[in-house]
């Protein structure tokens, strides 16, 4: 949840994790959070609904782990199952120094 300035609503003063309720402000003062976003269009059961959730680093990776495990359960007896468990970069699209490319 974005917390905005009372005097200037366009200024975000903090971001609160929608899962645990903690501030996402890091020790150095900058905001560090992940965003889960959905905009449902025509044909979806939630057509016209938009969602945006903000997660602190810990809660974000709890959710990544939950998604990864749920995916793994559906294919755990197939070759793909082991690959999912070994994938330390599950869902990652960039690395710390720019574009990340998956080895192999």
C-alpha positions in Angstrom: 0.0 0.0 0.0 1.4 3.3 -1.0 1.4 6.0 1.7 1.2 9.5 0.2 2.0 13.0 1.5 -1.0 14.8 3.0 0.1 18.0 1.3 1.2 16.5 -2.0 -0.7 13.3 -3.0 1.7 12.7 -5.9 4.5 12.2 -3.4 4.9 8.6 -2.0 6.3 8.8 1.5 6.3 5.1 2.3 5.1 1.8 0.9 3.6 -0.7 3.4 3.8 -4.4 2.6 0.3 -5.7 1.8 1.2 -9.1 3.3 2.9 -8.4 6.7 2.1 -4.7 7.2 5.7 -3.6 7.6 7.3 -0.6 5.9 9.4 -1.4 2.9 11.9 1.3 3.7 15.5 -0.1 3.8 18.2 0.9 6.3 19.6 3.4 3.8 16.3 5.1 3.5 15.2 4.0 0.1 12.0 2.0 -0.6 12.6 -1.6 -1.5 9.5 -3.5 -2.6 8.1 -5.8 -5.2 4.8 -5.3 -7.0 2.2 -7.9 -8.0 -0.1 -6.4 -10.5 -3.2 -7.6 -12.5 -5.6 -5.9 -14.9 -8.4 -8.2 -16.0 -9.9 -7.7 -19.4 -12.9 -8.9 -21.4 -13.6 -12.6 -20.9 -12.1 -12.8 -17.4 -14.3 -13.5 -14.5 -12.9 -10.3 -12.9 -13.2 -8.2 -16.0 -12.6 -4.5 -15.4 -10.8 -5.1 -12.1 -7.3 -3.9 -11.5 -5.1 -5.0 -8.6 -1.7 -3.8 -7.3 -0.1 -5.3 -4.2 3.2 -4.2 -2.7 5.4 -6.7 -0.9 8.5 -6.3 1.2 11.5 -8.4 0.1 10.8 -11.2 2.5 7.1 -11.5 1.7 7.9 -11.2 -2.0 10.2 -14.3 -1.9 7.7 -16.2 0.3 5.2 -15.7 -2.6 7.7 -16.7 -5.2 8.5 -19.8 -3.2 4.7 -20.6 -2.9 4.2 -20.2 -6.6 7.2 -22.3 -7.4 6.1 -25.1 -5.1 2.5 -25.0 -6.4 3.9 -25.4 -9.9 6.3 -28.1 -8.8 3.4 -30.1 -7.2 1.6 -30.3 -10.5 4.6 -31.8 -12.3 6.7 -33.4 -9.5 6.7 -36.9 -11.1 7.7 -35.6 -14.5 11.2 -34.5 -15.7 10.2 -30.9 -15.4 9.6 -31.3 -11.6 13.3 -31.6 -10.8 14.2 -28.6 -13.0 11.7 -26.4 -11.3 13.1 -27.2 -7.9 16.7 -26.5 -9.0 15.8 -23.2 -10.7 17.2 -20.6 -8.3 16.2 -17.9 -10.7 12.5 -18.8 -11.0 10.6 -15.8 -12.3 13.7 -13.6 -12.5 14.0 -11.4 -15.6 17.1 -9.4 -14.9 20.2 -9.8 -12.7 21.9 -7.3 -10.4 24.1 -5.9 -13.1 21.6 -5.6 -15.9 20.1 -8.2 -18.2 20.2 -11.7 -16.9 20.3 -14.7 -19.2 19.6 -18.2 -18.0 22.6 -20.5 -18.4 22.2 -23.4 -20.8 
